[in-house]
Amino acid sequence: MKQEYATRISTPENNRIRQISTEQVWQWLAAAWEDIQQAPNQSLFFGTSLTLLSILISAGVLVSGTYYLLPPLLAGFLLVAPFIGIGLYSISQQRERGENPSLQTATLAWTRNSFQLFSMGLVLLVFFLLWAMLASLIFFFFHDGQIPSDWEGYISVVLGSWEGLQILAVGTYVGGMLAILVFTISAVSIPMLMDRPVNVLVAIRTSWNAVRYNVVPMLLWGGILVTIIFAGFATAYLGFIIGFPLAAHGTWHAYRELVIVEDQGLE
């Protein structure tokens, strides 16, 4: 039996959290796949755009010779991915309303409740910069030699030496803790900010409670998102063409399943 919990925050909105089972998580993926099938051009536009952007950023890092920046940049994608999906949330929202999904409406979705969305973007940016700083500190703390001058040298340091294994172990732990925190505050907050006239603190608190009251299902959902992202990395970003829309559409459906709101949404 589903249960509902109050967010216990003083706001005009009456946002409640629905307790779910792990079965619903798979339903989010099924609904996301249906969104892609019903709006393929709009969905794949965002997936392809992210793929091309990722390739350009990686090429810039490799050409500049700053190889040690690539792993933290890739890991940092986990921290900002929820914000990048705003256009795809809009496509799912339009379909939910029975509308024909418009790419123009999706690309302009950030203009609704823009200040609060911008504020949430700043929160995620702070976490990203914090991670970038910590990742650099971890690398230079354990690596006391010269920075490798080529990609092969960097790989040999990270994967072929004791200090490299230490960098990986500590970096994975620190990055994982930050990723869990970011996931907790952004699991449903950004689609909520796009959909409802709430402020960023209400959205973060609602997201926190959604994870708090659904720990096991949300851990499963977080694991699925991480798997999709790493599949994208493993395919030289080509997996993002489908994987990114799948994750973003699924996030919209997670928000709609988890958060019960009684106010009118943004038009």
N, C-alpha and C positions, 0 to 999 in steps of 0.2 A: 504494500500500500504506500502510495506517495505521501510525503509529508511536506509541509511548507513552513519556512522559518522567516521571521521578520529580520530585516537587516539591522534594526535597532539603531537607526541614525535619524537625527531630527531634520527631516526634509518634508516639503509638501508632497513629494511622490511617495506612494505606498509600494515599495519594491519588496517582493518576497522571493525566497529561494525555494525551488522545488527539489526535493531529494529524489535522485534517480538511481537506476541500476546500471551495470556495465552494458546491458543489452542496448540501452538507448544510444550509447557511444557509437556502436556500429550503424545504428539508424541515421546518425548524423552524416556518416560517410556515404551511406546510400542516398540520402537526400542531396548531398553535395554532388555526387555523380550525376544525379538527375538534373541538377542545375546546369552542369557542364553540357549535358546532352541537349537540354532545351535552349541553352544560350551559348553555343560553342564558340562563335566568333568573338563575342564579348569577353567570355572567360579566358579564351586562349590568347587574346590580345594582352591581357595583364600577365599571363604566364610567360609569353614570349618576350614581353618588355623586360620582365625581371631577369630572364635568362640572358638577354643581350647585355643588360646593365652589369650583371655579375661577371660575364666574360670580359667586358671592357675594364672593370675594376681590377680583376685578376691580371689581365695583360699589362695594365699600368704598373702594378706592383712588381711583376716579373721583369719588365723592361727597366724599371728604375733600380733594380737590384736589391730592393728592401724585402728579401724573401721572408725574413722573420716576421713581417707584418701580416703575411697571408693567412696563417692559421688563426690568429686572433680576430682578423677581419671576418673570416668564415664563421667562426664561433659567434662573433658578435651579431651575425645575421639572425640568430635565434632570439636576440634581445629586441630587435626592431621589426621583425617579420609581422607581428600583429598590426602595426600601424600601416605597413605597406599594403595590407589587404583591404583597405577601406572601399575601393572601387568594386571589389568582388562582393563585399557585404551588401553593397547597394544593389547589385544584380540579383542576389538572393531575395532581398527585401522587395524589389519590384515584382519578382515572380510570385512572392507570397501574397502580394496585393492584387494579383491577377492582371498585372500590366505586362506589356511587351517590353522586355529589358532593353533599355537605351544605353548605349555606350557613353553618350554625352552626359546623361544623368549620372552615370557611375563615376565618370572622371571628375565631376563637380560635386561629388558627395561630401567631400571634405569641407565645403563651404557652409554646410548645415552645422550649426553649433561649432563654428570654426574656432573660436577662441578656446573652448574647452578641449577640442581635438588637438589644437596646437599645444596647449598646456600638457596634455598627455604625451604628445610627441616629444616635448622637452624632457619629461620624466624618463622616457625610454632612451633619449639621447644621453642624458646624464649617466644612466647605467651603462650604455655602450662606451662612453669615454672612460668611465671608471674601469671597465673591463680591459680596454685597450691599455690603460696605464698599468694596471696590475699585471697583465700579460707581459708587457715590456720589462717590468721590474722582475718578474719571475725568470724571464729568459736571461737577463743580465746578471741576476743574482747567482744562478747556477752555472752560467757559461762565462768562464774567466778568460777565454781566448779571444781572437779576432772574429769579427762577424764574417761568416763564409761569403766568398765573393761570387759564388754561383749556386744554382739550385741543388746540384748534386752534393756540394759541400754542406749545404744546410741540412739536407736529408740525412747525410751521414752523421752529422752532429746530433740531430734530434733522435734518430732511430738506431744509431750504431754506437752510442756511447752511454756510459753510466749517467753522466750529467744530463744527457738528452732524455733518458728515461725519467729522471727526477723532474725535469721541466714538464714532461707530459703528465706525470702523476699529479704534481701540485697544480698545474694549469687546469687539468680536467676537474680536480676537486673544487678549486676556486670558481672556475667558470660554471660548473654544475650548480653550485650554491646560488650564484647570481641568476642563473637561468630559471631555477625553481622559484626564486623570489619574483622575478619579472613575470613568469607565467601566472603566478598567483594573483598579481595585481592587474594583469592584462588579459586574462582568459576570456572575459566577456565585457571588459570595460570599454574597449574601443567601438565595437558594434553598438553598445548601449549609448555611447556619446553621439554616434551618428544617428541613432534612431530616436532618442528621447532628449527632451530639454533639461538635462541634468548637468551638474558640474562635475569636474574631474574627481573630486574627493568622494562624492557619492558613488561614482562609477567604480573607483578603486575599491571602496569598501564593499560594494555589491559583489565585485569579482572575488575579493578575498573570502567573503562568506560563501559564494558559490563553490569554491574549492574546499573551504573548511567543512561544509556539510556534505560534500561528495568526494571525499579524499580518494577512494579507490577508483571510481569512474574517471575522475579527473587525472589521476596518475596514468590510467590507461590512455586517455585522450592525449595527455602530454607525450607519452611514449610513442603514440602513433604520429604525432606532429614531428617529433625528433626523427623518427624513421623516414618520414617523407622528405625532410630536409636533407638528411644524410644520403638518401637515394639520389637527390638532386646533385649533391656534391660528387657522388660516385660516378655519375653519368656526365661529368664535365658540364653540369648545370642544365643539360637538356631535359632531365627529369622534372625540372621546375615548370616546364611548359604545361604539363598536366598536374603535377604534384602541388604546385602553389595554388591554383584555383581550387583543387580538391580540399586542401587544408583551410583556405579562407572561407569557402562556402560552408564547410563543416563547422567552422567557428561561429558563423552566423546562426546556424541551426542549434549549436550548443547554447548560445545566448538565448534564443527564443524558447528553448526547452527548460533552461535553468532559472531564468528570471521572469517573475510574474509582475507585470506592471499594469496599473489601472488608469494612468494618464494617457492623453493623446500623444501620438508620436509627432516627430517633426515632419513637415511637408517639404 
